[in-house]
């Protein structure tokens, strides 16, 4: 019964979402976050593996594997991040992959890869939904 009460009284934190293309981007915070990530080893979610199988050819899967072996993230590759309880909780990094596409990694604070997908190198964010960056979302902790 105590566990049920504990779950029902979960703390609620606001989550703020920031995108580089919209300004108000904390470059110093992203630099510190990236530096911390680079000290850790990647951890992979099951969703990551599902996305790799669904979205990347067998050949591209091999290239991804090689890319992750030598990958050191750069703060300038981060284009979006989420703040929870005053700290960056997860961030999105755009990494060059081939002539036509980039790889997008969504990483949590512990270098846990939440998901991965590809995006055209020519994407200019014309369909970026700016409204989601001004909303405050409640998240259960």
SULQUIDA-V756320 format. One record per backbone hydrogen bond with DSSP energy under -1.0 kcal/mol. CO is the residue of the C=O (numbers start at 0). NH is the residue of the N-H. Records with the same first field share a line. If there is no record, write none. Layout:
CO->NH  NH
//
This chain:
0->4
1->5
2->6
3->7
4->8
6->9
10->140
12->138
14->136
15->82
17->80
18->21
19->22
24->26
25->29
26->30
27->31
28->32
29->33
30->34
31->35
32->36
33->37
35->38
36->39
42->112
44->48
45->49
46->50
47->51
48->52
49->53
50->54
51->55
56->60
57->61
58->62
59->63
60->64
61->65
62->66
63->67
64->68
65->69
73->76
74->77
76->93
78->19
79->91
80->17
81->88  89
82->15
83->86
86->83
88->108
89->81
90->106
91->78  79
92->104
94->102
99->120
100->96  97
101->118
102->94
103->116
104->92
105->113  114
106->90
107->110
110->42
111->107
112->44
114->105
116->103
118->101
119->122
124->127
127->129
128->131
129->132
130->133
136->14
138->12
//
